[in-house]
């Protein structure tokens, strides 16, 4: 799964992940996070963010 040709921000809010990684569901990321799996999540208030490099490493099966 590859991101589109959009400029990738430094961090992506969980609910916007599908805008940059089509087919990657925010609910899937939330479930993985609750299990201690998936890309590292950063919380700011009620919002959860991800670093694109961490998402890509997760999608490739690489631990970061």
mmCIF file of the N, C-alpha and C atoms, coordinates in Angstrom:
data_MODEL
# 
_entry.id   MODEL 
# 
loop_
_atom_site.group_PDB 
_atom_site.id 
_atom_site.type_symbol 
_atom_site.label_atom_id 
_atom_site.label_alt_id 
_atom_site.label_comp_id 
_atom_site.label_asym_id 
_atom_site.label_entity_id 
_atom_site.label_seq_id 
_atom_site.pdbx_PDB_ins_code 
_atom_site.Cartn_x 
_atom_site.Cartn_y 
_atom_site.Cartn_z 
_atom_site.occupancy 
_atom_site.B_iso_or_equiv 
_atom_site.pdbx_formal_charge 
_atom_site.auth_seq_id 
_atom_site.auth_comp_id 
_atom_site.auth_asym_id 
_atom_site.auth_atom_id 
_atom_site.pdbx_PDB_model_num 
ATOM 1   N N  . UNK A 1 1  ? 0.856   -1.168 0.000  1.00 0.00 ? 1  UNK A N  1 
ATOM 2   C CA . UNK A 1 1  ? 0.000   0.000  0.000  1.00 0.00 ? 1  UNK A CA 1 
ATOM 3   C C  . UNK A 1 1  ? 0.904   1.234  0.000  1.00 0.00 ? 1  UNK A C  1 
ATOM 4   N N  . UNK A 1 2  ? 0.714   2.078  -0.975 1.00 0.00 ? 2  UNK A N  1 
ATOM 5   C CA . UNK A 1 2  ? 1.545   3.278  -1.076 1.00 0.00 ? 2  UNK A CA 1 
ATOM 6   C C  . UNK A 1 2  ? 0.687   4.515  -0.938 1.00 0.00 ? 2  UNK A C  1 
ATOM 7   N N  . UNK A 1 3  ? 1.293   5.553  -0.400 1.00 0.00 ? 3  UNK A N  1 
ATOM 8   C CA . UNK A 1 3  ? 0.541   6.791  -0.253 1.00 0.00 ? 3  UNK A CA 1 
ATOM 9   C C  . UNK A 1 3  ? 0.366   7.456  -1.620 1.00 0.00 ? 3  UNK A C  1 
ATOM 10  N N  . UNK A 1 4  ? -0.530  8.361  -1.684 1.00 0.00 ? 4  UNK A N  1 
ATOM 11  C CA . UNK A 1 4  ? -0.796  9.083  -2.918 1.00 0.00 ? 4  UNK A CA 1 
ATOM 12  C C  . UNK A 1 4  ? 0.311   10.107 -3.157 1.00 0.00 ? 4  UNK A C  1 
ATOM 13  N N  . UNK A 1 5  ? 0.172   10.900 -4.189 1.00 0.00 ? 5  UNK A N  1 
ATOM 14  C CA . UNK A 1 5  ? 1.185   11.904 -4.509 1.00 0.00 ? 5  UNK A CA 1 
ATOM 15  C C  . UNK A 1 5  ? 1.022   13.185 -3.700 1.00 0.00 ? 5  UNK A C  1 
ATOM 16  N N  . UNK A 1 6  ? 0.211   13.155 -2.666 1.00 0.00 ? 6  UNK A N  1 
ATOM 17  C CA . UNK A 1 6  ? 0.036   14.323 -1.812 1.00 0.00 ? 6  UNK A CA 1 
ATOM 18  C C  . UNK A 1 6  ? 1.299   14.564 -0.999 1.00 0.00 ? 6  UNK A C  1 
ATOM 19  N N  . UNK A 1 7  ? 1.503   15.792 -0.600 1.00 0.00 ? 7  UNK A N  1 
ATOM 20  C CA . UNK A 1 7  ? 2.591   16.098 0.317  1.00 0.00 ? 7  UNK A CA 1 
ATOM 21  C C  . UNK A 1 7  ? 2.215   15.511 1.670  1.00 0.00 ? 7  UNK A C  1 
ATOM 22  N N  . UNK A 1 8  ? 3.112   14.734 2.234  1.00 0.00 ? 8  UNK A N  1 
ATOM 23  C CA . UNK A 1 8  ? 2.845   14.058 3.496  1.00 0.00 ? 8  UNK A CA 1 
ATOM 24  C C  . UNK A 1 8  ? 3.258   14.974 4.650  1.00 0.00 ? 8  UNK A C  1 
ATOM 25  N N  . UNK A 1 9  ? 2.351   15.241 5.575  1.00 0.00 ? 9  UNK A N  1 
ATOM 26  C CA . UNK A 1 9  ? 2.699   16.088 6.721  1.00 0.00 ? 9  UNK A CA 1 
ATOM 27  C C  . UNK A 1 9  ? 3.603   15.338 7.698  1.00 0.00 ? 9  UNK A C  1 
ATOM 28  N N  . UNK A 1 10 ? 4.172   16.080 8.649  1.00 0.00 ? 10 UNK A N  1 
ATOM 29  C CA . UNK A 1 10 ? 5.033   15.479 9.669  1.00 0.00 ? 10 UNK A CA 1 
ATOM 30  C C  . UNK A 1 10 ? 4.272   14.439 10.478 1.00 0.00 ? 10 UNK A C  1 
ATOM 31  N N  . UNK A 1 11 ? 3.028   14.735 10.833 1.00 0.00 ? 11 UNK A N  1 
ATOM 32  C CA . UNK A 1 11 ? 2.180   13.793 11.553 1.00 0.00 ? 11 UNK A CA 1 
ATOM 33  C C  . UNK A 1 11 ? 0.789   13.802 10.919 1.00 0.00 ? 11 UNK A C  1 
ATOM 34  N N  . UNK A 1 12 ? 0.134   12.645 10.998 1.00 0.00 ? 12 UNK A N  1 
ATOM 35  C CA . UNK A 1 12 ? -1.202  12.501 10.420 1.00 0.00 ? 12 UNK A CA 1 
ATOM 36  C C  . UNK A 1 12 ? -2.172  12.101 11.529 1.00 0.00 ? 12 UNK A C  1 
ATOM 37  N N  . UNK A 1 13 ? -3.271  12.825 11.639 1.00 0.00 ? 13 UNK A N  1 
ATOM 38  C CA . UNK A 1 13 ? -4.311  12.465 12.604 1.00 0.00 ? 13 UNK A CA 1 
ATOM 39  C C  . UNK A 1 13 ? -4.920  11.124 12.197 1.00 0.00 ? 13 UNK A C  1 
ATOM 40  N N  . UNK A 1 14 ? -5.243  10.305 13.193 1.00 0.00 ? 14 UNK A N  1 
ATOM 41  C CA . UNK A 1 14 ? -5.771  8.963  12.906 1.00 0.00 ? 14 UNK A CA 1 
ATOM 42  C C  . UNK A 1 14 ? -6.938  9.013  11.925 1.00 0.00 ? 14 UNK A C  1 
ATOM 43  N N  . UNK A 1 15 ? -7.871  9.935  12.130 1.00 0.00 ? 15 UNK A N  1 
ATOM 44  C CA . UNK A 1 15 ? -9.055  9.972  11.263 1.00 0.00 ? 15 UNK A CA 1 
ATOM 45  C C  . UNK A 1 15 ? -8.742  10.393 9.835  1.00 0.00 ? 15 UNK A C  1 
ATOM 46  N N  . UNK A 1 16 ? -7.521  10.913 9.575  1.00 0.00 ? 16 UNK A N  1 
ATOM 47  C CA . UNK A 1 16 ? -7.126  11.339 8.222  1.00 0.00 ? 16 UNK A CA 1 
ATOM 48  C C  . UNK A 1 16 ? -6.159  10.376 7.546  1.00 0.00 ? 16 UNK A C  1 
ATOM 49  N N  . UNK A 1 17 ? -5.803  9.289  8.216  1.00 0.00 ? 17 UNK A N  1 
ATOM 50  C CA . UNK A 1 17 ? -4.826  8.343  7.672  1.00 0.00 ? 17 UNK A CA 1 
ATOM 51  C C  . UNK A 1 17 ? -5.246  7.829  6.295  1.00 0.00 ? 17 UNK A C  1 
ATOM 52  N N  . UNK A 1 18 ? -6.525  7.547  6.120  1.00 0.00 ? 18 UNK A N  1 
ATOM 53  C CA . UNK A 1 18 ? -7.017  7.045  4.835  1.00 0.00 ? 18 UNK A CA 1 
ATOM 54  C C  . UNK A 1 18 ? -6.840  8.026  3.689  1.00 0.00 ? 18 UNK A C  1 
ATOM 55  N N  . UNK A 1 19 ? -6.696  9.314  3.994  1.00 0.00 ? 19 UNK A N  1 
ATOM 56  C CA . UNK A 1 19 ? -6.453  10.315 2.949  1.00 0.00 ? 19 UNK A CA 1 
ATOM 57  C C  . UNK A 1 19 ? -5.076  10.126 2.322  1.00 0.00 ? 19 UNK A C  1 
ATOM 58  N N  . UNK A 1 20 ? -4.140  9.616  3.097  1.00 0.00 ? 20 UNK A N  1 
ATOM 59  C CA . UNK A 1 20 ? -2.762  9.450  2.639  1.00 0.00 ? 20 UNK A CA 1 
ATOM 60  C C  . UNK A 1 20 ? -2.411  7.999  2.350  1.00 0.00 ? 20 UNK A C  1 
ATOM 61  N N  . UNK A 1 21 ? -3.116  7.081  3.003  1.00 0.00 ? 21 UNK A N  1 
ATOM 62  C CA . UNK A 1 21 ? -2.888  5.649  2.815  1.00 0.00 ? 21 UNK A CA 1 
ATOM 63  C C  . UNK A 1 21 ? -4.235  4.984  2.542  1.00 0.00 ? 21 UNK A C  1 
ATOM 64  N N  . UNK A 1 22 ? -4.709  5.067  1.300  1.00 0.00 ? 22 UNK A N  1 
ATOM 65  C CA . UNK A 1 22 ? -6.023  4.495  0.965  1.00 0.00 ? 22 UNK A CA 1 
ATOM 66  C C  . UNK A 1 22 ? -6.100  3.015  1.364  1.00 0.00 ? 22 UNK A C  1 
ATOM 67  N N  . UNK A 1 23 ? -7.200  2.665  1.985  1.00 0.00 ? 23 UNK A N  1 
ATOM 68  C CA . UNK A 1 23 ? -7.406  1.296  2.425  1.00 0.00 ? 23 UNK A CA 1 
ATOM 69  C C  . UNK A 1 23 ? -6.996  1.060  3.862  1.00 0.00 ? 23 UNK A C  1 
ATOM 70  N N  . UNK A 1 24 ? -6.269  1.991  4.454  1.00 0.00 ? 24 UNK A N  1 
ATOM 71  C CA . UNK A 1 24 ? -5.888  1.864  5.865  1.00 0.00 ? 24 UNK A CA 1 
ATOM 72  C C  . UNK A 1 24 ? -6.969  2.542  6.696  1.00 0.00 ? 24 UNK A C  1 
ATOM 73  N N  . UNK A 1 25 ? -7.659  1.740  7.480  1.00 0.00 ? 25 UNK A N  1 
ATOM 74  C CA . UNK A 1 25 ? -8.820  2.213  8.226  1.00 0.00 ? 25 UNK A CA 1 
ATOM 75  C C  . UNK A 1 25 ? -8.407  2.744  9.607  1.00 0.00 ? 25 UNK A C  1 
ATOM 76  N N  . UNK A 1 26 ? -8.878  3.934  9.976  1.00 0.00 ? 26 UNK A N  1 
ATOM 77  C CA . UNK A 1 26 ? -8.576  4.460  11.307 1.00 0.00 ? 26 UNK A CA 1 
ATOM 78  C C  . UNK A 1 26 ? -9.005  3.531  12.440 1.00 0.00 ? 26 UNK A C  1 
ATOM 79  N N  . UNK A 1 27 ? -10.110 2.814  12.259 1.00 0.00 ? 27 UNK A N  1 
ATOM 80  C CA . UNK A 1 27 ? -10.577 1.881  13.295 1.00 0.00 ? 27 UNK A CA 1 
ATOM 81  C C  . UNK A 1 27 ? -9.597  0.725  13.461 1.00 0.00 ? 27 UNK A C  1 
ATOM 82  N N  . UNK A 1 28 ? -8.994  0.289  12.371 1.00 0.00 ? 28 UNK A N  1 
ATOM 83  C CA . UNK A 1 28 ? -7.979  -0.765 12.448 1.00 0.00 ? 28 UNK A CA 1 
ATOM 84  C C  . UNK A 1 28 ? -6.797  -0.284 13.276 1.00 0.00 ? 28 UNK A C  1 
ATOM 85  N N  . UNK A 1 29 ? -6.355  0.952  13.022 1.00 0.00 ? 29 UNK A N  1 
ATOM 86  C CA . UNK A 1 29 ? -5.245  1.508  13.792 1.00 0.00 ? 29 UNK A CA 1 
ATOM 87  C C  . UNK A 1 29 ? -5.614  1.622  15.269 1.00 0.00 ? 29 UNK A C  1 
ATOM 88  N N  . UNK A 1 30 ? -6.836  2.025  15.562 1.00 0.00 ? 30 UNK A N  1 
ATOM 89  C CA . UNK A 1 30 ? -7.280  2.139  16.949 1.00 0.00 ? 30 UNK A CA 1 
ATOM 90  C C  . UNK A 1 30 ? -7.273  0.766  17.624 1.00 0.00 ? 30 UNK A C  1 
ATOM 91  N N  . UNK A 1 31 ? -7.747  -0.257 16.917 1.00 0.00 ? 31 UNK A N  1 
ATOM 92  C CA . UNK A 1 31 ? -7.750  -1.612 17.481 1.00 0.00 ? 31 UNK A CA 1 
ATOM 93  C C  . UNK A 1 31 ? -6.329  -2.112 17.723 1.00 0.00 ? 31 UNK A C  1 
ATOM 94  N N  . UNK A 1 32 ? -5.447  -1.888 16.751 1.00 0.00 ? 32 UNK A N  1 
ATOM 95  C CA . UNK A 1 32 ? -4.054  -2.305 16.918 1.00 0.00 ? 32 UNK A CA 1 
ATOM 96  C C  . UNK A 1 32 ? -3.420  -1.601 18.110 1.00 0.00 ? 32 UNK A C  1 
ATOM 97  N N  . UNK A 1 33 ? -3.687  -0.305 18.220 1.00 0.00 ? 33 UNK A N  1 
ATOM 98  C CA . UNK A 1 33 ? -3.124  0.476  19.318 1.00 0.00 ? 33 UNK A CA 1 
ATOM 99  C C  . UNK A 1 33 ? -3.592  -0.057 20.671 1.00 0.00 ? 33 UNK A C  1 
ATOM 100 N N  . UNK A 1 34 ? -4.866  -0.449 20.755 1.00 0.00 ? 34 UNK A N  1 
ATOM 101 C CA . UNK A 1 34 ? -5.401  -0.958 22.026 1.00 0.00 ? 34 UNK A CA 1 
ATOM 102 C C  . UNK A 1 34 ? -4.764  -2.297 22.404 1.00 0.00 ? 34 UNK A C  1 
ATOM 103 N N  . UNK A 1 35 ? -4.192  -2.993 21.411 1.00 0.00 ? 35 UNK A N  1 
ATOM 104 C CA . UNK A 1 35 ? -3.517  -4.272 21.647 1.00 0.00 ? 35 UNK A CA 1 
ATOM 105 C C  . UNK A 1 35 ? -2.010  -4.097 21.824 1.00 0.00 ? 35 UNK A C  1 
ATOM 106 N N  . UNK A 1 36 ? -1.560  -2.841 21.757 1.00 0.00 ? 36 UNK A N  1 
ATOM 107 C CA . UNK A 1 36 ? -0.127  -2.589 21.865 1.00 0.00 ? 36 UNK A CA 1 
ATOM 108 C C  . UNK A 1 36 ? 0.626   -2.921 20.592 1.00 0.00 ? 36 UNK A C  1 
ATOM 109 N N  . UNK A 1 37 ? -0.083  -2.936 19.462 1.00 0.00 ? 37 UNK A N  1 
ATOM 110 C CA . UNK A 1 37 ? 0.514   -3.275 18.168 1.00 0.00 ? 37 UNK A CA 1 
ATOM 111 C C  . UNK A 1 37 ? 0.369   -2.090 17.225 1.00 0.00 ? 37 UNK A C  1 
ATOM 112 N N  . UNK A 1 38 ? 0.865   -2.252 16.019 1.00 0.00 ? 38 UNK A N  1 
ATOM 113 C CA . UNK A 1 38 ? 0.729   -1.219 14.999 1.00 0.00 ? 38 UNK A CA 1 
ATOM 114 C C  . UNK A 1 38 ? 1.775   -0.130 15.155 1.00 0.00 ? 38 UNK A C  1 
ATOM 115 N N  . UNK A 1 39 ? 1.664   0.911  14.333 1.00 0.00 ? 39 UNK A N  1 
ATOM 116 C CA . UNK A 1 39 ? 2.633   2.011  14.408 1.00 0.00 ? 39 UNK A CA 1 
ATOM 117 C C  . UNK A 1 39 ? 2.464   2.789  15.709 1.00 0.00 ? 39 UNK A C  1 
ATOM 118 N N  . UNK A 1 40 ? 3.548   3.405  16.150 1.00 0.00 ? 40 UNK A N  1 
ATOM 119 C CA . UNK A 1 40 ? 3.515   4.192  17.389 1.00 0.00 ? 40 UNK A CA 1 
ATOM 120 C C  . UNK A 1 40 ? 2.522   5.338  17.238 1.00 0.00 ? 40 UNK A C  1 
ATOM 121 N N  . UNK A 1 41 ? 1.669   5.475  18.241 1.00 0.00 ? 41 UNK A N  1 
ATOM 122 C CA . UNK A 1 41 ? 0.656   6.531  18.243 1.00 0.00 ? 41 UNK A CA 1 
ATOM 123 C C  . UNK A 1 41 ? 1.062   7.614  19.236 1.00 0.00 ? 41 UNK A C  1 
ATOM 124 N N  . UNK A 1 42 ? 0.767   8.851  18.871 1.00 0.00 ? 42 UNK A N  1 
ATOM 125 C CA . UNK A 1 42 ? 1.045   10.007 19.727 1.00 0.00 ? 42 UNK A CA 1 
ATOM 126 C C  . UNK A 1 42 ? -0.280  10.701 20.005 1.00 0.00 ? 42 UNK A C  1 
ATOM 127 N N  . UNK A 1 43 ? -0.572  10.904 21.272 1.00 0.00 ? 43 UNK A N  1 
ATOM 128 C CA . UNK A 1 43 ? -1.849  11.497 21.640 1.00 0.00 ? 43 UNK A CA 1 
ATOM 129 C C  . UNK A 1 43 ? -1.664  12.962 22.023 1.00 0.00 ? 43 UNK A C  1 
ATOM 130 N N  . UNK A 1 44 ? -2.564  13.795 21.516 1.00 0.00 ? 44 UNK A N  1 
ATOM 131 C CA . UNK A 1 44 ? -2.586  15.212 21.865 1.00 0.00 ? 44 UNK A CA 1 
ATOM 132 C C  . UNK A 1 44 ? -4.032  15.538 22.203 1.00 0.00 ? 44 UNK A C  1 
ATOM 133 N N  . UNK A 1 45 ? -4.337  15.607 23.493 1.00 0.00 ? 45 UNK A N  1 
ATOM 134 C CA . UNK A 1 45 ? -5.728  15.785 23.901 1.00 0.00 ? 45 UNK A CA 1 
ATOM 135 C C  . UNK A 1 45 ? -6.510  14.543 23.537 1.00 0.00 ? 45 UNK A C  1 
ATOM 136 N N  . UNK A 1 46 ? -7.571  14.725 22.780 1.00 0.00 ? 46 UNK A N  1 
ATOM 137 C CA . UNK A 1 46 ? -8.401  13.588 22.368 1.00 0.00 ? 46 UNK A CA 1 
ATOM 138 C C  . UNK A 1 46 ? -7.994  13.026 21.020 1.00 0.00 ? 46 UNK A C  1 
ATOM 139 N N  . UNK A 1 47 ? -7.077  13.705 20.329 1.00 0.00 ? 47 UNK A N  1 
ATOM 140 C CA . UNK A 1 47 ? -6.662  13.268 19.000 1.00 0.00 ? 47 UNK A CA 1 
ATOM 141 C C  . UNK A 1 47 ? -5.428  12.384 19.064 1.00 0.00 ? 47 UNK A C  1 
ATOM 142 N N  . UNK A 1 48 ? -5.368  11.441 18.141 1.00 0.00 ? 48 UNK A N  1 
ATOM 143 C CA . UNK A 1 48 ? -4.225  10.528 18.042 1.00 0.00 ? 48 UNK A CA 1 
ATOM 144 C C  . UNK A 1 48 ? -3.567  10.765 16.684 1.00 0.00 ? 48 UNK A C  1 
ATOM 145 N N  . UNK A 1 49 ? -2.240  10.832 16.696 1.00 0.00 ? 49 UNK A N  1 
ATOM 146 C CA . UNK A 1 49 ? -1.469  11.109 15.491 1.00 0.00 ? 49 UNK A CA 1 
ATOM 147 C C  . UNK A 1 49 ? -0.438  10.018 15.253 1.00 0.00 ? 49 UNK A C  1 
ATOM 148 N N  . UNK A 1 50 ? -0.015  9.904  13.996 1.00 0.00 ? 50 UNK A N  1 
ATOM 149 C CA . UNK A 1 50 ? 1.013   8.948  13.604 1.00 0.00 ? 50 UNK A CA 1 
ATOM 150 C C  . UNK A 1 50 ? 2.038   9.663  12.733 1.00 0.00 ? 50 UNK A C  1 
ATOM 151 N N  . UNK A 1 51 ? 3.293   9.198  12.822 1.00 0.00 ? 51 UNK A N  1 
ATOM 152 C CA . UNK A 1 51 ? 4.348   9.690  11.935 1.00 0.00 ? 51 UNK A CA 1 
ATOM 153 C C  . UNK A 1 51 ? 4.324   8.800  10.693 1.00 0.00 ? 51 UNK A C  1 
ATOM 154 N N  . UNK A 1 52 ? 4.286   9.395  9.501  1.00 0.00 ? 52 UNK A N  1 
ATOM 155 C CA . UNK A 1 52 ? 4.206   8.594  8.268  1.00 0.00 ? 52 UNK A CA 1 
ATOM 156 C C  . UNK A 1 52 ? 5.270   7.503  8.150  1.00 0.00 ? 52 UNK A C  1 
ATOM 157 N N  . UNK A 1 53 ? 6.499   7.766  8.564  1.00 0.00 ? 53 UNK A N  1 
ATOM 158 C CA . UNK A 1 53 ? 7.542   6.730  8.496  1.00 0.00 ? 53 UNK A CA 1 
ATOM 159 C C  . UNK A 1 53 ? 7.165   5.518  9.344  1.00 0.00 ? 53 UNK A C  1 
ATOM 160 N N  . UNK A 1 54 ? 6.518   5.753  10.486 1.00 0.00 ? 54 UNK A N  1 
ATOM 161 C CA . UNK A 1 54 ? 6.082   4.648  11.338 1.00 0.00 ? 54 UNK A CA 1 
ATOM 162 C C  . UNK A 1 54 ? 4.960   3.856  10.674 1.00 0.00 ? 54 UNK A C  1 
ATOM 163 N N  . UNK A 1 55 ? 4.063   4.548  10.003 1.00 0.00 ? 55 UNK A N  1 
ATOM 164 C CA . UNK A 1 55 ? 2.973   3.868  9.281  1.00 0.00 ? 55 UNK A CA 1 
ATOM 165 C C  . UNK A 1 55 ? 3.557   3.007  8.167  1.00 0.00 ? 55 UNK A C  1 
ATOM 166 N N  . UNK A 1 56 ? 4.476   3.579  7.409  1.00 0.00 ? 56 UNK A N  1 
ATOM 167 C CA . UNK A 1 56 ? 5.066   2.839  6.290  1.00 0.00 ? 56 UNK A CA 1 
ATOM 168 C C  . UNK A 1 56 ? 5.848   1.630  6.779  1.00 0.00 ? 56 UNK A C  1 
ATOM 169 N N  . UNK A 1 57 ? 6.586   1.780  7.876  1.00 0.00 ? 57 UNK A N  1 
ATOM 170 C CA . UNK A 1 57 ? 7.318   0.642  8.442  1.00 0.00 ? 57 UNK A CA 1 
ATOM 171 C C  . UNK A 1 57 ? 6.343   -0.451 8.878  1.00 0.00 ? 57 UNK A C  1 
ATOM 172 N N  . UNK A 1 58 ? 5.243   -0.048 9.475  1.00 0.00 ? 58 UNK A N  1 
ATOM 173 C CA . UNK A 1 58 ? 4.217   -1.020 9.896  1.00 0.00 ? 58 UNK A CA 1 
ATOM 174 C C  . UNK A 1 58 ? 3.644   -1.746 8.683  1.00 0.00 ? 58 UNK A C  1 
ATOM 175 N N  . UNK A 1 59 ? 3.332   -1.011 7.627  1.00 0.00 ? 59 UNK A N  1 
ATOM 176 C CA . UNK A 1 59 ? 2.744   -1.609 6.436  1.00 0.00 ? 59 UNK A CA 1 
ATOM 177 C C  . UNK A 1 59 ? 3.718   -2.587 5.756  1.00 0.00 ? 59 UNK A C  1 
ATOM 178 N N  . UNK A 1 60 ? 5.013   -2.324 5.892  1.00 0.00 ? 60 UNK A N  1 
ATOM 179 C CA . UNK A 1 60 ? 6.032   -3.204 5.318  1.00 0.00 ? 60 UNK A CA 1 
ATOM 180 C C  . UNK A 1 60 ? 6.377   -4.353 6.250  1.00 0.00 ? 60 UNK A C  1 
ATOM 181 N N  . UNK A 1 61 ? 5.795   -4.351 7.450  1.00 0.00 ? 61 UNK A N  1 
ATOM 182 C CA . UNK A 1 61 ? 6.073   -5.408 8.406  1.00 0.00 ? 61 UNK A CA 1 
ATOM 183 C C  . UNK A 1 61 ? 7.355   -5.205 9.180  1.00 0.00 ? 61 UNK A C  1 
ATOM 184 N N  . UNK A 1 62 ? 7.883   -4.002 9.139  1.00 0.00 ? 62 UNK A N  1 
ATOM 185 C CA . UNK A 1 62 ? 9.124   -3.694 9.851  1.00 0.00 ? 62 UNK A CA 1 
ATOM 186 C C  . UNK A 1 62 ? 8.793   -3.067 11.197 1.00 0.00 ? 62 UNK A C  1 
ATOM 187 N N  . UNK A 1 63 ? 9.469   -3.517 12.215 1.00 0.00 ? 63 UNK A N  1 
ATOM 188 C CA . UNK A 1 63 ? 9.289   -2.896 13.535 1.00 0.00 ? 63 UNK A CA 1 
ATOM 189 C C  . UNK A 1 63 ? 10.101  -1.618 13.568 1.00 0.00 ? 63 UNK A C  1 
ATOM 190 N N  . UNK A 1 64 ? 9.555   -0.591 14.204 1.00 0.00 ? 64 UNK A N  1 
ATOM 191 C CA . UNK A 1 64 ? 10.284  0.681  14.323 1.00 0.00 ? 64 UNK A CA 1 
ATOM 192 C C  . UNK A 1 64 ? 10.404  1.063  15.746 1.00 0.00 ? 64 UNK A C  1 
# 
